[in-house]
């Protein structure tokens, strides 16, 4: 009788052990699945961060290219103003037809990139209500500005094209009058616009602590120019606008 009891007990223990082994195998599967899900999630997060970092680096590079293109356009505008040619310079698309610019060359239509507006027009400038009377000339066309984004109405640079030299308005493509080589790799060549202002002469007073018109000939009018340049990156959607005051 004792032997039979032991036999039954042994069989019961074996059955329980078998169930435990099955249960253990089930828990192990769940643990392994959780580890796989965690590792997959970490891998996806890492890949996403890498793609994000790459995109940020690309955007920064694109922004830097657009900035440098705008800087090149600023310098080109100064060369255009200071070294006008009566005949087209080497590799230039057009010629100003004179050796020096003067205020009479500037117009309210910004013909050939040369603009002049009444001071009262600047006083009414408003981004929120931009219209023909409340905009500045360097603003985009969508804000009633006169930049003119239609490349087909301007002289060509890649390749050099002399069409529209006498009729175009708005921004001047890089090298149009100076012959500066086109920038490679950008979505569009940078452009510039020059505005003319009349201002009373000012000078530093004797102790040089403030700007004053109390000097010799304080009522004489002087010329001041504002250059606005717009550069483009590898994408035309990436743009940088720079301005400088130019007093030759």
C-alpha positions as a Markdown table, in Angstrom:
| # | Residue | x | y | z |
|---|---|---|---|---|
| 1 | Unk | 0.0 | 0.0 | 0.0 |
| 2 | Unk | 2.9 | 2.3 | 0.8 |
| 3 | Unk | 4.4 | 1.6 | -2.6 |
| 4 | Unk | 1.3 | 2.5 | -4.4 |
| 5 | Unk | 1.0 | 5.8 | -2.5 |
| 6 | Unk | 4.6 | 6.8 | -3.4 |
| 7 | Unk | 3.8 | 5.9 | -7.0 |
| 8 | Unk | 0.8 | 8.2 | -7.1 |
| 9 | Unk | 2.7 | 11.0 | -5.4 |
| 10 | Unk | 5.5 | 10.7 | -7.9 |
| 11 | Unk | 3.0 | 10.9 | -10.8 |
| 12 | Unk | 1.4 | 13.9 | -9.2 |
| 13 | Unk | 4.8 | 15.6 | -8.8 |
| 14 | Unk | 5.7 | 14.8 | -12.4 |
| 15 | Unk | 2.4 | 16.3 | -13.7 |
| 16 | Unk | 3.0 | 19.5 | -11.7 |
| 17 | Unk | 6.6 | 19.7 | -12.9 |
| 18 | Unk | 5.4 | 19.4 | -16.5 |
| 19 | Unk | 2.8 | 22.2 | -16.0 |
| 20 | Unk | 5.6 | 24.4 | -14.4 |
| 21 | Unk | 7.8 | 23.8 | -17.4 |
| 22 | Unk | 5.0 | 24.9 | -19.8 |
| 23 | Unk | 4.3 | 27.9 | -17.6 |
| 24 | Unk | 8.0 | 28.8 | -17.5 |
| 25 | Unk | 8.2 | 28.6 | -21.3 |
| 26 | Unk | 5.2 | 30.9 | -21.6 |
| 27 | Unk | 6.8 | 33.5 | -19.3 |
| 28 | Unk | 10.1 | 33.4 | -21.2 |
| 29 | Unk | 8.2 | 34.1 | -24.4 |
| 30 | Unk | 6.5 | 37.1 | -23.0 |
| 31 | Unk | 9.8 | 38.5 | -21.6 |
| 32 | Unk | 11.6 | 38.0 | -24.9 |
| 33 | Unk | 8.7 | 39.7 | -26.7 |
| 34 | Unk | 8.9 | 42.7 | -24.4 |
| 35 | Unk | 12.7 | 42.9 | -24.9 |
| 36 | Unk | 12.2 | 42.8 | -28.7 |
| 37 | Unk | 9.6 | 45.5 | -28.5 |
| 38 | Unk | 11.8 | 47.7 | -26.4 |
| 39 | Unk | 14.8 | 47.2 | -28.7 |
| 40 | Unk | 12.7 | 47.9 | -31.7 |
| 41 | Unk | 11.4 | 51.1 | -30.1 |
| 42 | Unk | 14.9 | 52.3 | -29.2 |
| 43 | Unk | 16.1 | 51.5 | -32.8 |
| 44 | Unk | 13.2 | 53.5 | -34.3 |
| 45 | Unk | 13.8 | 56.4 | -31.9 |
| 46 | Unk | 17.5 | 56.4 | -32.8 |
| 47 | Unk | 16.8 | 56.4 | -36.5 |
| 48 | Unk | 14.3 | 59.2 | -36.2 |
| 49 | Unk | 16.8 | 61.3 | -34.2 |
| 50 | Unk | 19.4 | 60.7 | -36.9 |
| 51 | Unk | 17.1 | 61.8 | -39.6 |
| 52 | Unk | 16.1 | 64.8 | -37.6 |
| 53 | Unk | 19.7 | 65.8 | -37.0 |
| 54 | Unk | 20.5 | 65.3 | -40.7 |
| 55 | Unk | 17.6 | 67.5 | -41.7 |
| 56 | Unk | 18.7 | 70.2 | -39.2 |
| 57 | Unk | 22.2 | 70.1 | -40.6 |
| 58 | Unk | 20.9 | 70.4 | -44.2 |
| 59 | Unk | 18.7 | 73.3 | -43.2 |
| 60 | Unk | 21.6 | 75.1 | -41.5 |
| 61 | Unk | 23.8 | 74.5 | -44.6 |
| 62 | Unk | 21.0 | 75.8 | -46.9 |
| 63 | Unk | 20.6 | 78.9 | -44.7 |
| 64 | Unk | 24.3 | 79.6 | -44.7 |
| 65 | Unk | 24.5 | 79.3 | -48.5 |
| 66 | Unk | 21.5 | 81.7 | -48.8 |
| 67 | Unk | 23.3 | 84.1 | -46.4 |
| 68 | Unk | 26.5 | 84.1 | -48.4 |
| 69 | Unk | 24.6 | 84.6 | -51.6 |
| 70 | Unk | 22.9 | 87.7 | -50.2 |
| 71 | Unk | 26.3 | 89.0 | -49.0 |
| 72 | Unk | 27.6 | 88.5 | -52.5 |
| 73 | Unk | 24.7 | 90.5 | -53.9 |
| 74 | Unk | 25.4 | 93.4 | -51.5 |
| 75 | Unk | 29.0 | 93.6 | -52.6 |
| 76 | Unk | 27.9 | 93.3 | -56.2 |
| 77 | Unk | 25.5 | 96.3 | -55.7 |
| 78 | Unk | 28.3 | 98.4 | -54.4 |
| 79 | Unk | 30.5 | 97.5 | -57.4 |
| 80 | Unk | 27.6 | 98.3 | -59.7 |
| 81 | Unk | 27.2 | 101.7 | -58.1 |
| 82 | Unk | 30.9 | 102.6 | -57.9 |
| 83 | Unk | 32.1 | 101.2 | -61.2 |
| 84 | Unk | 29.3 | 101.8 | -63.8 |
| 85 | Unk | 30.3 | 101.2 | -67.3 |
| 86 | Unk | 29.2 | 103.0 | -70.5 |
| 87 | Unk | 29.6 | 99.7 | -72.3 |
| 88 | Unk | 28.8 | 96.2 | -71.0 |
| 89 | Unk | 31.6 | 94.7 | -68.8 |
| 90 | Unk | 33.0 | 91.3 | -69.6 |
| 91 | Unk | 30.5 | 88.6 | -68.9 |
| 92 | Unk | 27.8 | 91.2 | -67.9 |
| 93 | Unk | 24.3 | 91.0 | -69.3 |
| 94 | Unk | 23.7 | 94.7 | -69.5 |
| 95 | Unk | 25.3 | 98.2 | -69.2 |
| 96 | Unk | 24.1 | 101.2 | -67.3 |
| 97 | Unk | 25.3 | 103.3 | -70.3 |
| 98 | Unk | 27.2 | 105.7 | -68.1 |
| 99 | Unk | 30.3 | 105.8 | -65.9 |
| 100 | Unk | 28.5 | 107.2 | -62.8 |
| 101 | Unk | 25.0 | 106.9 | -61.4 |
| 102 | Unk | 23.1 | 110.0 | -60.2 |
| 103 | Unk | 19.7 | 110.6 | -58.5 |
| 104 | Unk | 18.0 | 111.1 | -61.8 |
| 105 | Unk | 18.6 | 107.4 | -62.6 |
| 106 | Unk | 16.3 | 106.3 | -59.8 |
| 107 | Unk | 12.5 | 106.0 | -60.3 |
| 108 | Unk | 9.4 | 105.0 | -58.4 |
| 109 | Unk | 9.0 | 102.0 | -60.7 |
| 110 | Unk | 12.4 | 100.7 | -59.6 |
| 111 | Unk | 13.5 | 100.4 | -63.2 |
| 112 | Unk | 16.8 | 98.5 | -63.5 |
| 113 | Unk | 16.8 | 98.0 | -59.7 |
| 114 | Unk | 17.1 | 101.7 | -58.9 |
| 115 | Unk | 14.3 | 103.0 | -56.6 |
| 116 | Unk | 13.3 | 106.4 | -55.1 |
| 117 | Unk | 10.2 | 107.0 | -53.1 |
| 118 | Unk | 8.8 | 110.1 | -51.3 |
| 119 | Unk | 9.6 | 110.1 | -47.6 |
| 120 | Unk | 5.9 | 110.3 | -46.9 |
| 121 | Unk | 5.5 | 106.9 | -48.5 |
| 122 | Unk | 7.8 | 105.3 | -46.0 |
| 123 | Unk | 5.9 | 106.8 | -43.1 |
| 124 | Unk | 2.8 | 104.9 | -44.1 |
| 125 | Unk | 4.5 | 101.5 | -44.6 |
| 126 | Unk | 2.5 | 98.8 | -42.9 |
| 127 | Unk | 3.0 | 95.0 | -43.2 |
| 128 | Unk | -0.6 | 94.3 | -42.1 |
| 129 | Unk | -2.3 | 96.6 | -44.6 |
| 130 | Unk | 0.3 | 96.5 | -47.4 |
| 131 | Unk | -1.0 | 98.0 | -50.6 |
| 132 | Unk | 0.4 | 100.3 | -53.3 |
| 133 | Unk | 0.6 | 103.2 | -50.9 |
| 134 | Unk | 1.6 | 101.4 | -47.7 |
| 135 | Unk | 4.5 | 99.2 | -48.9 |
| 136 | Unk | 8.2 | 99.7 | -49.4 |
| 137 | Unk | 9.8 | 99.0 | -52.7 |
| 138 | Unk | 11.9 | 96.1 | -51.5 |
| 139 | Unk | 8.9 | 94.1 | -50.2 |
| 140 | Unk | 7.8 | 91.1 | -52.1 |
| 141 | Unk | 5.0 | 91.3 | -54.7 |
| 142 | Unk | 2.6 | 89.6 | -52.3 |
| 143 | Unk | 2.9 | 92.7 | -50.1 |
| 144 | Unk | 2.6 | 95.1 | -53.0 |
| 145 | Unk | 6.4 | 95.6 | -53.1 |
| 146 | Unk | 8.3 | 96.1 | -56.3 |
| 147 | Unk | 10.9 | 93.3 | -56.1 |
| 148 | Unk | 9.5 | 91.5 | -59.1 |
| 149 | Unk | 10.0 | 87.7 | -58.9 |
| 150 | Unk | 9.4 | 87.0 | -62.6 |
| 151 | Unk | 12.8 | 85.9 | -63.8 |
| 152 | Unk | 11.5 | 85.8 | -67.4 |
| 153 | Unk | 11.2 | 89.6 | -67.4 |
| 154 | Unk | 14.9 | 90.2 | -66.3 |
| 155 | Unk | 18.2 | 89.7 | -68.0 |
| 156 | Unk | 19.5 | 86.2 | -67.8 |
| 157 | Unk | 22.7 | 85.1 | -66.1 |
| 158 | Unk | 22.9 | 81.3 | -66.6 |
| 159 | Unk | 23.5 | 81.6 | -69.5 |
| 160 | Unk | 24.1 | 85.3 | -70.0 |
| 161 | Unk | 21.1 | 86.9 | -71.8 |
| 162 | Unk | 20.8 | 90.5 | -72.8 |
| 163 | Unk | 17.0 | 90.5 | -73.2 |
| 164 | Unk | 15.0 | 93.0 | -71.1 |
| 165 | Unk | 18.0 | 95.1 | -70.2 |
| 166 | Unk | 16.2 | 98.4 | -70.8 |
| 167 | Unk | 12.8 | 97.4 | -69.5 |
| 168 | Unk | 13.1 | 95.2 | -66.4 |
| 169 | Unk | 12.1 | 96.4 | -63.0 |
| 170 | Unk | 12.8 | 95.2 | -59.5 |
| 171 | Unk | 15.7 | 93.2 | -58.1 |
| 172 | Unk | 18.9 | 93.0 | -60.2 |
| 173 | Unk | 20.4 | 89.5 | -60.7 |
| 174 | Unk | 24.0 | 89.1 | -59.5 |
| 175 | Unk | 26.5 | 90.2 | -62.1 |
| 176 | Unk | 24.0 | 91.8 | -64.5 |
| 177 | Unk | 26.0 | 95.0 | -64.7 |
| 178 | Unk | 29.4 | 93.9 | -63.2 |
| 179 | Unk | 30.0 | 90.6 | -64.9 |
| 180 | Unk | 30.4 | 88.8 | -61.6 |
| 181 | Unk | 30.2 | 85.0 | -62.2 |
| 182 | Unk | 27.0 | 83.3 | -61.3 |
| 183 | Unk | 26.9 | 81.3 | -58.1 |
| 184 | Unk | 26.7 | 77.5 | -58.8 |
| 185 | Unk | 24.4 | 75.2 | -56.8 |
| 186 | Unk | 21.8 | 77.7 | -55.7 |
| 187 | Unk | 18.2 | 77.5 | -56.7 |
| 188 | Unk | 18.3 | 81.0 | -58.0 |
| 189 | Unk | 20.9 | 83.8 | -58.4 |
| 190 | Unk | 20.8 | 86.4 | -55.6 |
| 191 | Unk | 19.4 | 89.9 | -56.4 |
| 192 | Unk | 19.7 | 93.4 | -55.1 |
| 193 | Unk | 17.9 | 96.7 | -55.2 |
| 194 | Unk | 19.2 | 100.2 | -54.5 |
| 195 | Unk | 17.1 | 102.9 | -53.0 |
| 196 | Unk | 18.0 | 106.6 | -53.0 |
| 197 | Unk | 17.2 | 109.0 | -50.1 |
| 198 | Unk | 17.8 | 112.7 | -49.7 |
| 199 | Unk | 19.0 | 113.6 | -46.3 |
| 200 | Unk | 20.3 | 116.8 | -44.7 |
| 201 | Unk | 24.1 | 116.7 | -44.1 |
| 202 | Unk | 25.0 | 115.7 | -40.6 |
| 203 | Unk | 28.4 | 115.7 | -38.9 |
| 204 | Unk | 29.8 | 114.9 | -35.5 |
| 205 | Unk | 30.0 | 118.0 | -33.2 |
| 206 | Unk | 33.3 | 119.2 | -31.9 |
| 207 | Unk | 33.3 | 117.0 | -28.8 |
| 208 | Unk | 32.0 | 114.0 | -30.9 |
| 209 | Unk | 29.4 | 112.9 | -28.4 |
| 210 | Unk | 26.4 | 113.1 | -30.7 |
| 211 | Unk | 25.4 | 113.5 | -34.3 |
| 212 | Unk | 24.5 | 117.1 | -35.1 |
| 213 | Unk | 23.6 | 119.2 | -38.0 |
| 214 | Unk | 25.2 | 122.2 | -36.4 |
| 215 | Unk | 28.2 | 122.4 | -38.5 |
| 216 | Unk | 29.3 | 123.8 | -41.8 |
| 217 | Unk | 26.6 | 123.9 | -44.4 |
| 218 | Unk | 24.0 | 122.0 | -42.3 |
| 219 | Unk | 21.2 | 122.7 | -44.8 |
| 220 | Unk | 22.9 | 121.1 | -47.7 |
| 221 | Unk | 21.2 | 117.9 | -49.0 |
| 222 | Unk | 23.3 | 114.8 | -49.2 |
| 223 | Unk | 22.7 | 111.4 | -50.9 |
| 224 | Unk | 22.2 | 108.2 | -49.0 |
| 225 | Unk | 21.5 | 104.8 | -50.5 |
| 226 | Unk | 20.0 | 101.6 | -49.0 |
| 227 | Unk | 20.9 | 98.4 | -50.6 |
| 228 | Unk | 18.7 | 95.4 | -50.1 |
| 229 | Unk | 19.9 | 92.0 | -51.2 |
| 230 | Unk | 18.0 | 88.7 | -51.3 |
| 231 | Unk | 19.9 | 85.4 | -51.5 |
| 232 | Unk | 18.6 | 81.9 | -52.1 |
| 233 | Unk | 19.9 | 78.5 | -50.9 |
| 234 | Unk | 19.7 | 75.1 | -52.5 |
| 235 | Unk | 16.0 | 75.4 | -52.3 |
| 236 | Unk | 14.2 | 78.6 | -53.5 |
| 237 | Unk | 12.1 | 78.4 | -50.3 |
| 238 | Unk | 15.3 | 79.2 | -48.3 |
| 239 | Unk | 15.9 | 82.9 | -48.5 |
| 240 | Unk | 17.9 | 85.5 | -46.6 |
| 241 | Unk | 17.4 | 89.3 | -46.9 |
| 242 | Unk | 20.2 | 91.7 | -46.0 |
| 243 | Unk | 20.3 | 95.4 | -46.0 |
| 244 | Unk | 23.0 | 98.0 | -45.7 |
| 245 | Unk | 23.3 | 101.8 | -45.9 |
| 246 | Unk | 25.7 | 103.0 | -48.5 |
| 247 | Unk | 27.1 | 106.5 | -48.6 |
| 248 | Unk | 29.6 | 106.9 | -51.4 |
